[in-house]
């Protein structure tokens, strides 16, 4: 079993990797949408290397706490006052 400090350091590194991955994936998406395929392709190896490191690091960490299971909050809509319904204009 790893020491708590070592686990905390690994979790911090994992968070850094995930942040960097998000940044690189964003740059990749922007480059692809701007038809800059060379730039997007150049980001591929960096993304792959970070993804491999993330998988190895995540596999070496103990499982985190289970997500809380319970009531899922529902978004409520305010009821409209009677007689104030919006009607779409009719063509014709």
NUTOR-233327 format. One record per residue: residue in three letters; chain; x, y, z of N, C-alpha, C, O in turn. Coordinates in Angstrom, 1 decimal. Atoms other than C-alpha are relative to their C-alpha. Layout:
<recs>
REC:residu:chaine:npx:npy:npz:capx:capy:capz:cpx:cpy:cpz:opx:opy:opz
REC:ALA:A:X:Y:Z:X:Y:Z:X:Y:Z:X:Y:Z $
...
</recs>
This chain:
<recs>
REC:residu:chaine:npx:npy:npz:capx:capy:capz:cpx:cpy:cpz:opx:opy:opz
REC:UNK:A:0.8:-1.2:0.0:0.0:0.0:0.0:0.9:1.2:0.0:1.9:1.3:0.7 $
REC:UNK:A:-0.8:-1.3:0.1:1.3:3.5:-0.9:-0.3:0.9:1.2:-1.4:0.8:1.8 $
REC:UNK:A:0.2:-1.0:-1.1:1.7:6.2:1.7:-1.0:1.0:-0.5:-1.2:1.3:-1.7 $
REC:UNK:A:1.0:-1.0:0.4:-1.0:8.8:1.8:0.5:1.2:-0.7:-0.1:1.7:-1.6 $
REC:UNK:A:-0.7:-1.1:0.7:1.4:11.5:0.7:0.3:-0.3:-1.5:0.1:0.5:-2.4 $
REC:UNK:A:-0.2:0.4:1.4:2.3:9.5:-2.4:-1.3:-0.1:-0.8:-1.3:0.3:-2.0 $
REC:UNK:A:1.3:0.0:0.6:-1.3:8.9:-3.2:-0.5:1.4:-0.4:-1.0:1.6:-1.5 $
REC:UNK:A:0.5:-1.4:0.2:-2.1:12.6:-2.9:0.9:0.6:-1.2:0.3:1.3:-2.0 $
REC:UNK:A:-0.9:-0.5:1.1:0.9:13.4:-5.2:-0.5:-0.6:-1.3:-0.5:0.1:-2.3 $
REC:UNK:A:0.5:0.6:1.3:-0.4:10.9:-7.8:-1.3:0.6:-0.4:-1.5:0.8:-1.6 $
REC:UNK:A:1.3:-0.6:0.3:-3.9:12.3:-7.6:0.2:1.5:-0.6:-0.5:1.9:-1.5 $
REC:UNK:A:-0.2:-1.3:0.5:-2.5:15.8:-8.1:0.6:0.0:-1.4:0.2:0.8:-2.2 $
REC:UNK:A:-0.6:0.2:1.3:-0.4:14.7:-11.1:-1.1:-0.4:-1.0:-1.2:0.1:-2.1 $
REC:UNK:A:1.1:0.4:0.9:-3.5:13.0:-12.5:-0.9:1.2:-0.4:-1.4:1.3:-1.5 $
REC:UNK:A:0.8:-1.2:0.3:-5.5:16.3:-12.2:0.7:0.9:-1.0:0.1:1.4:-1.8 $
REC:UNK:A:-0.7:-0.8:1.0:-2.7:18.1:-14.0:0.0:-0.6:-1.4:-0.2:0.2:-2.3 $
REC:UNK:A:0.1:0.6:1.3:-2.7:15.6:-16.8:-1.3:0.2:-0.6:-1.4:0.4:-1.8 $
REC:UNK:A:1.3:-0.2:0.6:-6.4:15.8:-17.2:-0.3:1.4:-0.4:-1.0:1.6:-1.4 $
REC:UNK:A:0.2:-1.4:0.4:-6.3:19.6:-17.3:0.8:0.2:-1.3:0.2:0.9:-2.2 $
REC:UNK:A:-0.8:-0.1:1.3:-3.5:19.4:-20.0:-0.7:-0.7:-1.1:-0.7:-0.2:-2.3 $
REC:UNK:A:0.7:0.7:1.0:-5.5:16.8:-21.9:-1.1:0.8:-0.5:-1.4:0.9:-1.7 $
REC:UNK:A:1.1:-0.8:0.4:-8.5:19.0:-21.9:0.4:1.2:-0.9:-0.2:1.6:-1.9 $
REC:UNK:A:-0.5:-1.2:0.8:-6.5:22.0:-23.2:0.5:-0.5:-1.4:0.2:0.2:-2.3 $
REC:UNK:A:-0.5:0.4:1.3:-4.8:20.0:-25.9:-1.2:-0.5:-0.9:-1.2:-0.3:-2.1 $
REC:UNK:A:1.1:0.4:0.8:-8.1:18.4:-27.0:-0.8:1.2:-0.6:-1.3:1.2:-1.7 $
REC:UNK:A:0.6:-1.3:0.5:-9.6:21.9:-27.2:0.7:0.6:-1.2:0.1:0.9:-2.2 $
REC:UNK:A:-0.8:-0.5:1.2:-6.8:23.1:-29.4:-0.1:-0.8:-1.2:-0.2:-0.3:-2.3 $
REC:UNK:A:0.1:0.9:1.2:-7.1:20.0:-31.6:-1.4:0.3:-0.6:-1.5:0.4:-1.9 $
REC:UNK:A:1.4:-0.3:0.6:-10.9:20.7:-32.0:0.0:1.3:-0.8:-0.6:1.4:-1.8 $
REC:UNK:A:0.0:-1.3:0.6:-10.3:24.3:-32.8:0.8:0.0:-1.3:0.4:0.5:-2.3 $
REC:UNK:A:-0.8:0.2:1.2:-7.6:23.4:-35.3:-0.7:-0.7:-1.1:-0.7:-0.3:-2.3 $
REC:UNK:A:0.8:0.7:1.0:-9.8:20.9:-37.0:-1.1:0.8:-0.6:-1.4:0.8:-1.8 $
REC:UNK:A:1.1:-0.8:0.5:-12.7:23.3:-37.2:0.5:1.1:-0.9:-0.3:1.7:-1.7 $
REC:UNK:A:-0.6:-1.1:0.8:-10.4:25.9:-38.8:0.8:-0.6:-1.2:1.4:0.2:-1.9 $
REC:UNK:A:-0.7:0.7:1.1:-9.1:23.3:-41.3:1.5:0.1:0.0:2.1:0.1:-1.0 $
REC:UNK:A:-1.5:0.0:-0.2:-5.6:23.5:-39.9:0.4:-1.4:0.4:0.7:-1.7:1.5 $
REC:UNK:A:-0.2:1.4:-0.3:-5.1:19.8:-40.2:1.4:-0.4:0.4:1.6:-1.3:1.2 $
REC:UNK:A:-1.4:0.2:-0.4:-1.3:19.9:-39.9:0.2:0.2:1.5:0.8:-0.5:2.2 $
REC:UNK:A:-0.1:-0.3:-1.5:-1.6:21.6:-36.5:-0.7:-1.0:0.8:-0.2:-1.4:1.9 $
REC:UNK:A:0.8:1.0:-0.7:-4.3:19.2:-35.4:0.8:-1.4:0.1:0.8:-2.0:1.1 $
REC:UNK:A:-0.7:1.2:0.1:-2.2:16.2:-36.5:1.2:0.0:0.9:1.6:-1.0:1.5 $
REC:UNK:A:-1.2:-0.1:-0.8:0.9:17.5:-34.7:-0.4:-0.1:1.5:0.5:-0.5:2.3 $
REC:UNK:A:0.4:0.1:-1.4:-1.1:17.6:-31.4:-0.3:-1.5:0.4:-0.3:-1.8:1.6 $
REC:UNK:A:0.4:1.4:-0.3:-2.0:13.9:-31.7:1.0:-0.8:0.9:0.6:-1.4:1.8 $
REC:UNK:A:-1.0:0.7:-0.8:1.3:12.4:-30.3:0.0:0.5:1.5:0.1:-0.3:2.4 $
REC:UNK:A:0.0:-0.5:-1.4:1.2:14.7:-27.3:-1.3:-0.4:0.8:-1.2:-0.8:1.9 $
REC:UNK:A:1.2:0.5:-0.6:-2.4:13.8:-26.6:0.1:-1.5:0.3:-0.3:-1.9:1.4 $
REC:UNK:A:-0.1:1.4:-0.2:-1.7:10.1:-27.0:1.0:-0.3:1.2:0.7:-1.2:2.0 $
REC:UNK:A:-0.9:0.2:-1.1:1.3:10.3:-24.6:-0.6:0.3:1.3:-0.4:-0.4:2.3 $
REC:UNK:A:0.7:-0.4:-1.3:-0.7:12.1:-21.9:-1.1:-1.0:0.3:-1.3:-1.3:1.5 $
REC:UNK:A:1.1:1.0:-0.3:-3.6:9.7:-22.3:0.6:-1.3:0.5:0.0:-1.9:1.4 $
REC:UNK:A:-0.7:1.2:-0.5:-1.2:6.7:-21.8:0.5:0.2:1.4:0.3:-0.7:2.3 $
REC:UNK:A:-0.4:-0.3:-1.4:0.3:8.4:-18.7:-1.2:0.1:0.9:-1.1:-0.4:2.1 $
REC:UNK:A:1.2:-0.1:-0.8:-3.2:9.1:-17.4:-0.5:-1.3:0.3:-0.9:-1.6:1.5 $
REC:UNK:A:0.5:1.4:-0.3:-4.3:5.5:-17.8:0.9:-0.7:0.9:0.4:-1.4:1.8 $
REC:UNK:A:-0.9:0.7:-0.9:-1.2:4.2:-16.1:-0.1:0.5:1.4:-0.1:-0.3:2.4 $
REC:UNK:A:0.1:-0.6:-1.3:-1.5:6.6:-13.3:-1.3:-0.3:0.7:-1.3:-0.6:1.9 $
REC:UNK:A:1.3:0.3:-0.6:-5.2:6.0:-12.8:-0.1:-1.5:0.4:-0.7:-1.8:1.4 $
REC:UNK:A:0.0:1.4:-0.3:-4.6:2.3:-12.8:0.8:-0.3:1.3:0.6:-1.3:2.0 $
REC:UNK:A:-0.8:0.2:-1.2:-2.0:2.6:-10.0:-0.6:0.6:1.3:-0.1:0.3:2.4 $
REC:UNK:A:0.6:-0.6:-1.2:-4.3:4.6:-7.7:-1.1:-0.9:0.5:-1.8:-1.6:-0.3 $
REC:UNK:A:1.2:0.8:-0.5:-6.8:2.9:-5.4:-1.3:0.7:-0.4:-1.3:1.9:-0.7 $
REC:UNK:A:1.3:-0.5:0.4:-10.4:3.3:-6.3:-0.5:1.1:1.0:-0.3:1.0:2.2 $
REC:UNK:A:0.5:-1.1:-0.8:-11.9:6.5:-5.1:-1.4:-0.3:0.7:-1.9:-1.4:0.5 $
REC:UNK:A:1.3:0.3:-0.7:-15.1:6.8:-3.0:-1.1:-0.1:-1.1:-1.0:0.5:-2.1 $
REC:UNK:A:1.1:0.2:0.9:-18.3:5.7:-4.7:-0.8:1.3:-0.1:-0.9:2.0:0.9 $
REC:UNK:A:0.8:-1.2:0.1:-20.4:8.5:-6.1:-1.3:-0.2:0.9:-1.8:-1.3:1.0 $
REC:UNK:A:1.2:0.0:-0.8:-23.4:9.4:-3.9:-1.2:-0.4:-0.8:-1.4:0.1:-1.9 $
REC:UNK:A:1.2:0.5:0.6:-26.5:7.6:-4.8:-1.2:0.5:0.8:-1.2:0.4:2.0 $
REC:UNK:A:1.2:-0.6:-0.7:-29.8:9.3:-4.0:-0.9:0.7:-0.9:-1.0:0.3:-2.1 $
REC:UNK:A:1.0:-0.7:0.8:-32.3:11.7:-5.2:0.7:0.9:-1.0:1.6:1.6:-0.6 $
REC:UNK:A:-0.6:-0.9:1.0:-31.4:13.5:-8.4:-0.9:1.2:-0.1:-2.1:1.1:-0.3 $
REC:UNK:A:0.9:-1.2:0.1:-32.6:17.1:-8.4:-0.6:0.2:-1.3:0.1:-0.1:-2.4 $
REC:UNK:A:0.7:-0.3:1.2:-35.1:18.0:-11.0:-0.1:1.5:-0.2:-0.4:2.2:0.7 $
REC:UNK:A:0.2:-1.4:0.3:-35.3:21.3:-12.7:-1.5:0.3:-0.2:-2.2:-0.4:-0.9 $
REC:UNK:A:1.4:-0.3:0.0:-38.6:22.9:-12.2:-0.3:1.2:-0.9:0.5:2.2:-0.9 $
REC:UNK:A:0.4:-1.2:0.8:-40.4:25.3:-14.5:-1.1:0.7:0.7:-2.0:0.0:1.3 $
REC:UNK:A:1.0:-0.7:-0.7:-42.5:28.0:-13.1:-1.3:-0.1:-0.8:-1.3:0.1:-2.1 $
REC:UNK:A:1.3:0.0:0.8:-46.2:27.7:-14.1:-0.3:1.3:-0.5:-0.1:2.4:0.1 $
REC:UNK:A:0.4:-1.2:0.6:-47.5:30.3:-16.4:-1.3:0.4:0.5:-2.2:-0.4:0.9 $
REC:UNK:A:1.3:-0.5:-0.4:-50.3:32.5:-15.3:-1.1:-0.4:-1.0:-0.8:-0.4:-2.2 $
REC:UNK:A:1.0:0.3:1.0:-53.6:31.5:-16.9:-0.3:1.1:-0.9:-0.4:2.3:-0.5 $
REC:UNK:A:0.4:-0.9:1.0:-54.5:33.2:-20.1:1.2:0.7:-0.6:1.0:1.6:-1.5 $
REC:UNK:A:-1.2:-0.7:0.6:-50.9:34.3:-20.9:0.8:-1.0:-0.8:2.1:-1.0:-0.7 $
REC:UNK:A:-0.8:0.9:0.9:-49.9:31.6:-23.3:0.4:0.7:-1.3:-0.3:1.5:-1.8 $
REC:UNK:A:-0.5:-0.6:1.2:-47.8:32.6:-26.2:-0.5:-0.9:-1.2:-0.5:-2.1:-1.1 $
REC:UNK:A:0.5:0.7:1.1:-49.3:31.7:-29.5:0.9:0.3:-1.2:1.4:1.5:-1.4 $
REC:UNK:A:-0.8:-0.3:1.2:-47.3:31.3:-32.7:-0.8:0.6:-1.1:-2.0:0.2:-1.2 $
REC:UNK:A:0.8:-0.7:1.1:-48.4:33.5:-35.6:-0.3:-1.1:-1.1:0.6:-1.9:-1.4 $
REC:UNK:A:0.4:0.9:1.1:-50.2:31.6:-38.3:0.2:0.6:-1.3:-0.1:1.8:-1.6 $
REC:UNK:A:-0.2:-0.5:1.4:-49.3:31.9:-41.9:-1.3:-0.2:-0.8:-1.9:-1.3:-0.7 $
REC:UNK:A:1.1:0.3:0.9:-52.1:32.4:-44.3:-1.1:0.8:0.1:-2.1:0.6:-0.6 $
</recs>
